[in-house]
């Protein structure tokens, strides 16, 4: 919907790179990447210190990795715990 509004009325919008393939090919010619600074996001998984179902956490991590294209993933998984 946002893309259609921009197409009809002009302007700009920021859309996730994972959605570019969902845009009509005729509109894709107008897409420009953000190059400086390179956009990024951090996905965090927070759980209790005494949580014992590590296998379930790994299932969640694997599911998130399937959604995010591999070229957009850093292969760093931090196992740091922060005491609150």
Biopython code that builds the backbone (N, CA, C, O; Angstrom):
import numpy as np
from Bio.PDB.StructureBuilder import StructureBuilder

atoms = [
    (1, "UNK", "N", (0.817, -1.191, 0.000)),
    (1, "UNK", "CA", (0.000, 0.000, 0.000)),
    (1, "UNK", "C", (0.870, 1.268, 0.000)),
    (1, "UNK", "O", (0.615, 2.216, -0.743)),
    (2, "UNK", "N", (1.893, 1.256, 0.848)),
    (2, "UNK", "CA", (2.781, 2.416, 0.923)),
    (2, "UNK", "C", (3.466, 2.664, -0.420)),
    (2, "UNK", "O", (3.594, 3.808, -0.858)),
    (3, "UNK", "N", (3.900, 1.597, -1.063)),
    (3, "UNK", "CA", (4.572, 1.729, -2.360)),
    (3, "UNK", "C", (3.615, 2.323, -3.390)),
    (3, "UNK", "O", (4.024, 3.155, -4.200)),
    (4, "UNK", "N", (2.360, 1.913, -3.372)),
    (4, "UNK", "CA", (1.378, 2.454, -4.314)),
    (4, "UNK", "C", (1.144, 3.933, -4.074)),
    (4, "UNK", "O", (1.026, 4.707, -5.024)),
    (5, "UNK", "N", (1.075, 4.337, -2.804)),
    (5, "UNK", "CA", (0.902, 5.760, -2.488)),
    (5, "UNK", "C", (2.082, 6.575, -2.994)),
    (5, "UNK", "O", (1.903, 7.654, -3.560)),
    (6, "UNK", "N", (3.282, 6.059, -2.789)),
    (6, "UNK", "CA", (4.479, 6.759, -3.269)),
    (6, "UNK", "C", (4.468, 6.835, -4.794)),
    (6, "UNK", "O", (4.781, 7.878, -5.369)),
    (7, "UNK", "N", (4.112, 5.743, -5.440)),
    (7, "UNK", "CA", (4.090, 5.705, -6.899)),
    (7, "UNK", "C", (3.088, 6.709, -7.467)),
    (7, "UNK", "O", (3.363, 7.355, -8.478)),
    (8, "UNK", "N", (1.945, 6.839, -6.830)),
    (8, "UNK", "CA", (0.900, 7.737, -7.328)),
    (8, "UNK", "C", (1.155, 9.199, -6.975)),
    (8, "UNK", "O", (0.843, 10.090, -7.765)),
    (9, "UNK", "N", (1.718, 9.450, -5.795)),
    (9, "UNK", "CA", (1.835, 10.823, -5.306)),
    (9, "UNK", "C", (3.261, 11.345, -5.240)),
    (9, "UNK", "O", (3.476, 12.521, -4.950)),
    (10, "UNK", "N", (4.232, 10.487, -5.504)),
    (10, "UNK", "CA", (5.627, 10.904, -5.398)),
    (10, "UNK", "C", (6.127, 10.791, -3.972)),
    (10, "UNK", "O", (5.350, 10.581, -3.041)),
    (11, "UNK", "N", (7.404, 10.931, -3.818)),
    (11, "UNK", "CA", (8.006, 10.857, -2.491)),
    (11, "UNK", "C", (8.942, 9.678, -2.379)),
    (11, "UNK", "O", (9.318, 9.058, -3.374)),
    (12, "UNK", "N", (9.312, 9.379, -1.137)),
    (12, "UNK", "CA", (10.226, 8.279, -0.862)),
    (12, "UNK", "C", (9.723, 7.488, 0.330)),
    (12, "UNK", "O", (8.971, 7.989, 1.166)),
    (13, "UNK", "N", (10.156, 6.243, 0.385)),
    (13, "UNK", "CA", (9.859, 5.376, 1.526)),
    (13, "UNK", "C", (11.045, 4.462, 1.752)),
    (13, "UNK", "O", (11.767, 4.118, 0.816)),
    (14, "UNK", "N", (11.235, 4.079, 2.976)),
    (14, "UNK", "CA", (12.258, 3.093, 3.308)),
    (14, "UNK", "C", (11.545, 1.767, 3.504)),
    (14, "UNK", "O", (10.626, 1.648, 4.314)),
    (15, "UNK", "N", (11.990, 0.768, 2.741)),
    (15, "UNK", "CA", (11.384, -0.556, 2.853)),
    (15, "UNK", "C", (12.487, -1.573, 3.161)),
    (15, "UNK", "O", (13.636, -1.382, 2.760)),
    (16, "UNK", "N", (12.147, -2.631, 3.859)),
    (16, "UNK", "CA", (13.162, -3.652, 4.151)),
    (16, "UNK", "C", (13.651, -4.327, 2.876)),
    (16, "UNK", "O", (12.877, -4.554, 1.946)),
    (17, "UNK", "N", (14.923, -4.641, 2.841)),
    (17, "UNK", "CA", (15.504, -5.300, 1.677)),
    (17, "UNK", "C", (14.832, -6.643, 1.407)),
    (17, "UNK", "O", (14.748, -7.086, 0.262)),
    (18, "UNK", "N", (14.356, -7.283, 2.467)),
    (18, "UNK", "CA", (13.691, -8.572, 2.298)),
    (18, "UNK", "C", (12.360, -8.459, 1.560)),
    (18, "UNK", "O", (11.794, -9.479, 1.166)),
    (19, "UNK", "N", (11.848, -7.244, 1.365)),
    (19, "UNK", "CA", (10.575, -7.043, 0.678)),
    (19, "UNK", "C", (10.725, -6.599, -0.773)),
    (19, "UNK", "O", (9.731, -6.466, -1.486)),
    (20, "UNK", "N", (11.949, -6.369, -1.212)),
    (20, "UNK", "CA", (12.174, -5.874, -2.574)),
    (20, "UNK", "C", (11.580, -6.820, -3.619)),
    (20, "UNK", "O", (11.014, -6.361, -4.611)),
    (21, "UNK", "N", (11.700, -8.117, -3.413)),
    (21, "UNK", "CA", (11.172, -9.080, -4.382)),
    (21, "UNK", "C", (9.653, -9.074, -4.462)),
    (21, "UNK", "O", (9.088, -9.627, -5.405)),
    (22, "UNK", "N", (8.982, -8.464, -3.498)),
    (22, "UNK", "CA", (7.523, -8.402, -3.489)),
    (22, "UNK", "C", (6.987, -7.205, -4.282)),
    (22, "UNK", "O", (5.782, -7.094, -4.510)),
    (23, "UNK", "N", (7.877, -6.325, -4.693)),
    (23, "UNK", "CA", (7.486, -5.123, -5.421)),
    (23, "UNK", "C", (7.435, -5.425, -6.915)),
    (23, "UNK", "O", (8.248, -6.190, -7.435)),
    (24, "UNK", "N", (6.480, -4.819, -7.589)),
    (24, "UNK", "CA", (6.367, -5.021, -9.031)),
    (24, "UNK", "C", (7.691, -4.716, -9.718)),
    (24, "UNK", "O", (8.392, -3.776, -9.344)),
    (25, "UNK", "N", (8.028, -5.518, -10.725)),
    (25, "UNK", "CA", (9.296, -5.328, -11.436)),
    (25, "UNK", "C", (9.414, -3.928, -12.032)),
    (25, "UNK", "O", (10.503, -3.353, -12.049)),
    (26, "UNK", "N", (8.312, -3.381, -12.518)),
    (26, "UNK", "CA", (8.358, -2.040, -13.113)),
    (26, "UNK", "C", (8.715, -0.980, -12.069)),
    (26, "UNK", "O", (9.251, 0.069, -12.426)),
    (27, "UNK", "N", (8.434, -1.228, -10.801)),
    (27, "UNK", "CA", (8.754, -0.275, -9.747)),
    (27, "UNK", "C", (10.153, -0.501, -9.195)),
    (27, "UNK", "O", (10.733, 0.400, -8.589)),
    (28, "UNK", "N", (10.705, -1.704, -9.400)),
    (28, "UNK", "CA", (12.014, -2.015, -8.833)),
    (28, "UNK", "C", (13.127, -1.157, -9.420)),
    (28, "UNK", "O", (14.175, -0.994, -8.795)),
    (29, "UNK", "N", (12.916, -0.613, -10.602)),
    (29, "UNK", "CA", (13.934, 0.251, -11.214)),
    (29, "UNK", "C", (14.165, 1.522, -10.394)),
    (29, "UNK", "O", (15.200, 2.173, -10.540)),
    (30, "UNK", "N", (13.218, 1.874, -9.542)),
    (30, "UNK", "CA", (13.319, 3.099, -8.745)),
    (30, "UNK", "C", (13.928, 2.856, -7.365)),
    (30, "UNK", "O", (14.118, 3.795, -6.593)),
    (31, "UNK", "N", (14.229, 1.617, -7.063)),
    (31, "UNK", "CA", (14.762, 1.284, -5.736)),
    (31, "UNK", "C", (16.242, 1.627, -5.669)),
    (31, "UNK", "O", (17.013, 1.302, -6.571)),
    (32, "UNK", "N", (16.618, 2.282, -4.595)),
    (32, "UNK", "CA", (18.019, 2.640, -4.361)),
    (32, "UNK", "C", (18.406, 2.148, -2.971)),
    (32, "UNK", "O", (17.654, 2.341, -2.016)),
    (33, "UNK", "N", (19.561, 1.521, -2.848)),
    (33, "UNK", "CA", (19.991, 1.053, -1.520)),
    (33, "UNK", "C", (20.509, 2.210, -0.672)),
    (33, "UNK", "O", (20.980, 3.218, -1.200)),
    (34, "UNK", "N", (20.420, 2.058, 0.611)),
    (34, "UNK", "CA", (21.053, 2.995, 1.541)),
    (34, "UNK", "C", (22.478, 2.499, 1.710)),
    (34, "UNK", "O", (22.699, 1.376, 2.164)),
    (35, "UNK", "N", (23.450, 3.333, 1.344)),
    (35, "UNK", "CA", (24.838, 2.867, 1.353)),
    (35, "UNK", "C", (25.691, 3.447, 2.478)),
    (35, "UNK", "O", (26.675, 2.826, 2.880)),
    (36, "UNK", "N", (25.339, 4.609, 2.986)),
    (36, "UNK", "CA", (26.167, 5.200, 4.032)),
    (36, "UNK", "C", (25.303, 6.000, 4.992)),
    (36, "UNK", "O", (24.748, 7.026, 4.599)),
    (37, "UNK", "N", (25.177, 5.579, 6.191)),
    (37, "UNK", "CA", (25.723, 4.366, 6.785)),
    (37, "UNK", "C", (24.896, 3.144, 6.375)),
    (37, "UNK", "O", (23.702, 3.259, 6.099)),
    (38, "UNK", "N", (25.530, 1.996, 6.339)),
    (38, "UNK", "CA", (24.847, 0.764, 5.975)),
    (38, "UNK", "C", (23.833, 0.429, 7.081)),
    (38, "UNK", "O", (24.196, 0.342, 8.254)),
    (39, "UNK", "N", (22.568, 0.244, 6.699)),
    (39, "UNK", "CA", (21.570, -0.067, 7.730)),
    (39, "UNK", "C", (21.800, -1.467, 8.303)),
    (39, "UNK", "O", (22.241, -2.376, 7.600)),
    (40, "UNK", "N", (21.495, -1.618, 9.577)),
    (40, "UNK", "CA", (21.623, -2.924, 10.217)),
    (40, "UNK", "C", (20.668, -3.013, 11.389)),
    (40, "UNK", "O", (20.156, -2.006, 11.879)),
    (41, "UNK", "N", (20.446, -4.214, 11.817)),
    (41, "UNK", "CA", (19.641, -4.413, 13.015)),
    (41, "UNK", "C", (20.198, -5.601, 13.773)),
    (41, "UNK", "O", (20.871, -6.468, 13.216)),
    (42, "UNK", "N", (19.898, -5.611, 15.043)),
    (42, "UNK", "CA", (20.342, -6.696, 15.905)),
    (42, "UNK", "C", (19.116, -7.436, 16.404)),
    (42, "UNK", "O", (18.150, -6.823, 16.861)),
    (43, "UNK", "N", (19.160, -8.738, 16.315)),
    (43, "UNK", "CA", (18.084, -9.564, 16.839)),
    (43, "UNK", "C", (18.608, -10.199, 18.111)),
    (43, "UNK", "O", (19.659, -10.840, 18.103)),
    (44, "UNK", "N", (17.879, -10.025, 19.203)),
    (44, "UNK", "CA", (18.310, -10.569, 20.486)),
    (44, "UNK", "C", (17.300, -11.581, 20.998)),
    (44, "UNK", "O", (16.095, -11.442, 20.787)),
    (45, "UNK", "N", (17.797, -12.571, 21.655)),
    (45, "UNK", "CA", (16.973, -13.582, 22.295)),
    (45, "UNK", "C", (17.270, -13.501, 23.786)),
    (45, "UNK", "O", (18.393, -13.757, 24.221)),
    (46, "UNK", "N", (16.271, -13.150, 24.547)),
    (46, "UNK", "CA", (16.455, -12.947, 25.981)),
    (46, "UNK", "C", (15.700, -14.043, 26.720)),
    (46, "UNK", "O", (14.537, -14.325, 26.431)),
    (47, "UNK", "N", (16.383, -14.649, 27.674)),
    (47, "UNK", "CA", (15.753, -15.710, 28.446)),
    (47, "UNK", "C", (16.323, -15.703, 29.859)),
    (47, "UNK", "O", (17.351, -15.083, 30.129)),
    (48, "UNK", "N", (15.636, -16.401, 30.749)),
    (48, "UNK", "CA", (16.061, -16.453, 32.145)),
    (48, "UNK", "C", (17.347, -17.258, 32.297)),
    (48, "UNK", "O", (17.601, -18.199, 31.546)),
    (49, "UNK", "N", (18.133, -16.878, 33.263)),
    (49, "UNK", "CA", (19.410, -17.540, 33.518)),
    (49, "UNK", "C", (19.223, -19.036, 33.796)),
    (49, "UNK", "O", (20.071, -19.848, 33.426)),
    (50, "UNK", "N", (18.130, -19.391, 34.437)),
    (50, "UNK", "CA", (17.906, -20.786, 34.800)),
    (50, "UNK", "C", (17.066, -21.545, 33.765)),
    (50, "UNK", "O", (16.576, -22.636, 34.054)),
    (51, "UNK", "N", (16.898, -20.982, 32.570)),
    (51, "UNK", "CA", (16.131, -21.646, 31.504)),
    (51, "UNK", "C", (16.906, -22.868, 31.033)),
    (51, "UNK", "O", (18.077, -22.755, 30.670)),
    (52, "UNK", "N", (16.269, -24.034, 31.034)),
    (52, "UNK", "CA", (16.996, -25.278, 30.771)),
    (52, "UNK", "C", (16.734, -25.880, 29.394)),
    (52, "UNK", "O", (17.320, -26.908, 29.056)),
    (53, "UNK", "N", (15.877, -25.268, 28.604)),
    (53, "UNK", "CA", (15.499, -25.836, 27.313)),
    (53, "UNK", "C", (16.343, -25.243, 26.182)),
    (53, "UNK", "O", (15.826, -24.571, 25.290)),
    (54, "UNK", "N", (17.637, -25.503, 26.237)),
    (54, "UNK", "CA", (18.554, -24.957, 25.242)),
    (54, "UNK", "C", (18.175, -25.399, 23.831)),
    (54, "UNK", "O", (18.341, -24.635, 22.881)),
    (55, "UNK", "N", (17.677, -26.601, 23.685)),
    (55, "UNK", "CA", (17.291, -27.109, 22.370)),
    (55, "UNK", "C", (16.172, -26.256, 21.771)),
    (55, "UNK", "O", (16.171, -26.003, 20.566)),
    (56, "UNK", "N", (15.231, -25.815, 22.586)),
    (56, "UNK", "CA", (14.157, -24.949, 22.084)),
    (56, "UNK", "C", (14.701, -23.598, 21.640)),
    (56, "UNK", "O", (14.238, -23.035, 20.648)),
    (57, "UNK", "N", (15.681, -23.078, 22.368)),
    (57, "UNK", "CA", (16.298, -21.812, 21.972)),
    (57, "UNK", "C", (16.993, -21.957, 20.626)),
    (57, "UNK", "O", (16.929, -21.056, 19.789)),
    (58, "UNK", "N", (17.654, -23.086, 20.418)),
    (58, "UNK", "CA", (18.320, -23.327, 19.139)),
    (58, "UNK", "C", (17.319, -23.423, 17.998)),
    (58, "UNK", "O", (17.619, -23.000, 16.882)),
    (59, "UNK", "N", (16.139, -23.970, 18.254)),
    (59, "UNK", "CA", (15.088, -24.034, 17.235)),
    (59, "UNK", "C", (14.649, -22.624, 16.849)),
    (59, "UNK", "O", (14.447, -22.335, 15.669)),
    (60, "UNK", "N", (14.502, -21.754, 17.832)),
    (60, "UNK", "CA", (14.110, -20.362, 17.561)),
    (60, "UNK", "C", (15.201, -19.670, 16.749)),
    (60, "UNK", "O", (14.898, -18.987, 15.771)),
    (61, "UNK", "N", (16.455, -19.834, 17.136)),
    (61, "UNK", "CA", (17.570, -19.222, 16.404)),
    (61, "UNK", "C", (17.585, -19.710, 14.956)),
    (61, "UNK", "O", (17.744, -18.912, 14.032)),
    (62, "UNK", "N", (17.421, -21.005, 14.758)),
    (62, "UNK", "CA", (17.419, -21.561, 13.401)),
    (62, "UNK", "C", (16.255, -21.028, 12.573)),
    (62, "UNK", "O", (16.405, -20.773, 11.378)),
    (63, "UNK", "N", (15.089, -20.858, 13.209)),
    (63, "UNK", "CA", (13.924, -20.322, 12.500)),
    (63, "UNK", "C", (14.172, -18.878, 12.058)),
    (63, "UNK", "O", (13.831, -18.503, 10.936)),
    (64, "UNK", "N", (14.759, -18.080, 12.930)),
    (64, "UNK", "CA", (15.067, -16.690, 12.573)),
    (64, "UNK", "C", (16.068, -16.653, 11.424)),
    (64, "UNK", "O", (15.945, -15.831, 10.516)),
    (65, "UNK", "N", (17.057, -17.540, 11.461)),
    (65, "UNK", "CA", (18.064, -17.579, 10.394)),
    (65, "UNK", "C", (17.454, -17.940, 9.041)),
    (65, "UNK", "O", (17.961, -17.497, 8.011)),
    (66, "UNK", "N", (16.391, -18.723, 9.016)),
    (66, "UNK", "CA", (15.768, -19.075, 7.739)),
    (66, "UNK", "C", (15.007, -17.899, 7.145)),
    (66, "UNK", "O", (14.819, -17.837, 5.930)),
    (67, "UNK", "N", (14.573, -16.978, 7.974)),
    (67, "UNK", "CA", (13.816, -15.815, 7.510)),
    (67, "UNK", "C", (14.752, -14.751, 6.939)),
    (67, "UNK", "O", (14.421, -14.091, 5.953)),
    (68, "UNK", "N", (15.907, -14.589, 7.554)),
    (68, "UNK", "CA", (16.852, -13.551, 7.149)),
    (68, "UNK", "C", (17.787, -14.122, 6.086)),
    (68, "UNK", "O", (18.437, -15.139, 6.327)),
    (69, "UNK", "N", (17.867, -13.487, 4.913)),
    (69, "UNK", "CA", (18.772, -13.991, 3.868)),
    (69, "UNK", "C", (20.206, -14.109, 4.391)),
    (69, "UNK", "O", (20.662, -13.261, 5.158)),
    (70, "UNK", "N", (20.905, -15.153, 3.978)),
    (70, "UNK", "CA", (22.247, -15.426, 4.509)),
    (70, "UNK", "C", (23.219, -14.274, 4.260)),
    (70, "UNK", "O", (24.111, -14.036, 5.075)),
    (71, "UNK", "N", (23.063, -13.565, 3.163)),
    (71, "UNK", "CA", (23.939, -12.436, 2.886)),
    (71, "UNK", "C", (23.758, -11.276, 3.841)),
    (71, "UNK", "O", (24.607, -10.386, 3.905)),
    (72, "UNK", "N", (22.665, -11.274, 4.581)),
    (72, "UNK", "CA", (22.397, -10.204, 5.532)),
    (72, "UNK", "C", (22.752, -10.612, 6.961)),
    (72, "UNK", "O", (22.621, -9.814, 7.890)),
    (73, "UNK", "N", (23.194, -11.833, 7.131)),
    (73, "UNK", "CA", (23.498, -12.332, 8.465)),
    (73, "UNK", "C", (24.976, -12.216, 8.762)),
    (73, "UNK", "O", (25.821, -12.511, 7.916)),
    (74, "UNK", "N", (25.273, -11.789, 9.953)),
    (74, "UNK", "CA", (26.630, -11.902, 10.459)),
    (74, "UNK", "C", (26.679, -13.253, 11.146)),
    (74, "UNK", "O", (25.720, -13.652, 11.807)),
    (75, "UNK", "N", (27.753, -13.936, 11.000)),
    (75, "UNK", "CA", (27.840, -15.269, 11.593)),
    (75, "UNK", "C", (28.316, -15.218, 13.042)),
    (75, "UNK", "O", (28.996, -16.130, 13.513)),
    (76, "UNK", "N", (27.956, -14.159, 13.736)),
    (76, "UNK", "CA", (28.369, -14.002, 15.122)),
    (76, "UNK", "C", (27.149, -14.179, 16.010)),
    (76, "UNK", "O", (26.157, -13.458, 15.900)),
    (77, "UNK", "N", (27.254, -15.137, 16.873)),
    (77, "UNK", "CA", (26.206, -15.325, 17.881)),
    (77, "UNK", "C", (26.879, -15.136, 19.224)),
    (77, "UNK", "O", (27.786, -15.882, 19.594)),
    (78, "UNK", "N", (26.429, -14.138, 19.940)),
    (78, "UNK", "CA", (27.038, -13.832, 21.223)),
    (78, "UNK", "C", (26.284, -14.593, 22.315)),
    (78, "UNK", "O", (25.054, -14.635, 22.327)),
    (79, "UNK", "N", (27.027, -15.174, 23.203)),
    (79, "UNK", "CA", (26.431, -15.886, 24.311)),
    (79, "UNK", "C", (26.568, -15.137, 25.619)),
    (79, "UNK", "O", (26.635, -15.738, 26.691)),
    (80, "UNK", "N", (26.609, -13.837, 25.521)),
    (80, "UNK", "CA", (26.817, -13.017, 26.711)),
    (80, "UNK", "C", (25.551, -12.933, 27.538)),
    (80, "UNK", "O", (24.439, -12.881, 27.012)),
    (81, "UNK", "N", (25.744, -12.922, 28.818)),
    (81, "UNK", "CA", (24.611, -12.754, 29.726)),
    (81, "UNK", "C", (24.794, -11.443, 30.467)),
    (81, "UNK", "O", (25.884, -11.129, 30.944)),
    (82, "UNK", "N", (23.734, -10.697, 30.554)),
    (82, "UNK", "CA", (23.769, -9.432, 31.272)),
    (82, "UNK", "C", (22.854, -9.560, 32.481)),
    (82, "UNK", "O", (21.672, -9.877, 32.343)),
    (83, "UNK", "N", (23.385, -9.320, 33.630)),
    (83, "UNK", "CA", (22.611, -9.429, 34.854)),
    (83, "UNK", "C", (21.750, -8.191, 35.034)),
    (83, "UNK", "O", (22.254, -7.070, 34.972)),
    (84, "UNK", "N", (20.467, -8.380, 35.254)),
    (84, "UNK", "CA", (19.554, -7.247, 35.448)),
    (84, "UNK", "C", (19.188, -7.122, 36.911)),
    (84, "UNK", "O", (18.428, -6.229, 37.283)),
]
sb = StructureBuilder()
sb.init_structure("model")
sb.init_model(0)
sb.init_chain("A")
sb.init_seg("    ")
for serial, (resi, resn, name, xyz) in enumerate(atoms, 1):
    if name == "N":
        sb.init_residue(resn, " ", resi, " ")
    sb.init_atom(name, np.array(xyz, "f"), 0.0, 1.0, " ", f" {name:<3s}", serial, name[0])
structure = sb.get_structure()
